[in-house]
């Protein structure tokens, strides 16, 4: 199993693959702390999933990453929309504690 991941990480990657991954990483990180809190927290699952896949799974097994597809792709789409000039507003403020955020969301829905 580890030979599979080792081969995947040590073989040369094409320029197009490297550019694609770099572009996706840049879009993911672009203005990260201005993005919705729930998406930022949800995307945090990618680190333990990658570490677990490195040691007890296959890094290129896409089924293992289902939990993070939605938050990561939504954060990337959020960056694309911002770069295209769309203004995206959320209900809750960005830089408040979790409890204040829940109260703000609950009060807005009443």
Backbone torsions as a table, in degrees:
resi	resn	phi	psi	omega
1	UNK	NA	-46.0	-178.4
2	UNK	-67.5	-28.2	176.9
3	UNK	-62.4	-35.1	179.0
4	UNK	-63.0	-49.2	179.7
5	UNK	-66.8	-37.6	179.2
6	UNK	-63.3	-44.5	176.9
7	UNK	-64.4	-38.1	179.0
8	UNK	-64.0	-38.8	-177.3
9	UNK	-83.1	-22.7	-175.1
10	UNK	-100.0	-18.2	179.0
11	UNK	-75.5	150.3	-178.4
12	UNK	-66.2	141.1	177.1
13	UNK	-102.0	150.7	178.1
14	UNK	-73.3	158.2	179.2
15	UNK	-60.6	-40.2	-178.8
16	UNK	-64.0	-37.5	177.5
17	UNK	-65.9	-44.3	178.9
18	UNK	-63.5	-42.0	179.5
19	UNK	-65.5	-40.8	179.0
20	UNK	-62.5	-48.1	179.2
21	UNK	-64.2	-38.7	178.5
22	UNK	-65.1	-41.0	178.8
23	UNK	-64.9	-45.0	178.0
24	UNK	-62.7	-40.7	178.3
25	UNK	-65.7	-40.0	178.9
26	UNK	-66.3	-41.4	177.8
27	UNK	-67.1	-36.6	177.2
28	UNK	-63.4	-42.2	-174.9
29	UNK	-86.3	-13.8	-176.3
30	UNK	-60.5	118.1	-179.9
31	UNK	49.1	46.9	-173.5
32	UNK	-56.2	-42.9	-175.6
33	UNK	-78.8	-1.1	174.3
34	UNK	-98.2	-2.2	-178.3
35	UNK	-88.0	162.6	-178.2
36	UNK	-56.7	139.4	-175.0
37	UNK	-59.1	-45.2	-176.4
38	UNK	-61.6	-38.9	178.4
39	UNK	-68.6	-38.8	178.3
40	UNK	-63.6	-43.8	180.0
41	UNK	-67.0	-42.6	179.7
42	UNK	-62.8	-34.4	179.8
43	UNK	-73.9	-14.1	178.5
44	UNK	-66.5	-14.6	178.8
45	UNK	-70.0	-14.3	-175.4
46	UNK	-68.5	-32.1	-179.0
47	UNK	-64.4	-53.2	178.0
48	UNK	-63.7	-32.9	178.4
49	UNK	-65.8	-42.1	178.2
50	UNK	-65.5	-42.3	178.8
51	UNK	-64.8	-41.8	178.2
52	UNK	-65.0	-40.9	179.4
53	UNK	-66.5	-33.0	-179.8
54	UNK	-63.7	-40.8	-173.2
55	UNK	-99.6	-29.5	-176.1
56	UNK	-130.6	22.9	-179.7
57	UNK	-159.3	-161.1	178.3
58	UNK	-112.8	127.6	-179.6
59	UNK	-63.1	-30.2	-177.1
60	UNK	-95.9	12.3	176.2
61	UNK	-83.6	104.6	-172.8
62	UNK	-68.8	-24.6	179.8
63	UNK	-62.7	-26.0	-178.5
64	UNK	-73.9	-11.2	-174.7
65	UNK	-110.6	15.0	-178.1
66	UNK	-57.0	-33.0	-177.2
67	UNK	-65.1	-25.8	-175.5
68	UNK	-108.2	-1.6	179.7
69	UNK	-57.5	-51.3	-174.6
70	UNK	-63.8	-52.5	-179.3
71	UNK	-63.6	-41.1	-177.5
72	UNK	-67.7	-47.2	179.6
73	UNK	-66.1	-33.8	177.4
74	UNK	-69.3	-37.9	175.9
75	UNK	-65.3	-38.0	176.9
76	UNK	-66.9	-43.7	177.9
77	UNK	-63.8	-36.3	177.0
78	UNK	-60.0	-44.6	178.8
79	UNK	-63.9	-41.8	179.0
80	UNK	-61.3	-43.9	179.6
81	UNK	-63.2	-42.5	178.9
82	UNK	-63.6	-43.5	179.8
83	UNK	-66.5	-26.6	177.9
84	UNK	-84.5	-4.7	175.0
85	UNK	100.3	4.4	177.5
86	UNK	-78.1	140.6	177.2
87	UNK	-100.2	120.7	-178.1
88	UNK	-109.9	124.1	-179.2
89	UNK	-113.1	143.2	176.1
90	UNK	-114.6	162.4	-177.7
91	UNK	-72.7	-49.1	-174.9
92	UNK	-87.0	147.8	174.5
93	UNK	-63.5	160.3	-173.2
94	UNK	-84.4	-43.6	-170.8
95	UNK	-106.9	61.1	175.2
96	UNK	-131.8	167.9	-178.8
97	UNK	-70.5	167.0	-178.2
98	UNK	-62.2	-41.9	-177.8
99	UNK	-67.6	-42.6	177.1
100	UNK	-63.0	-36.6	179.4
101	UNK	-65.5	-42.6	179.5
102	UNK	-64.7	-42.9	178.5
103	UNK	-63.3	-41.0	179.2
104	UNK	-63.6	-40.0	179.4
105	UNK	-69.1	-41.8	179.9
106	UNK	-65.2	-43.8	179.7
107	UNK	-64.1	-35.5	-179.7
108	UNK	-69.3	-29.0	-178.6
109	UNK	-83.9	-14.0	-178.3
110	UNK	-76.9	NA	NA
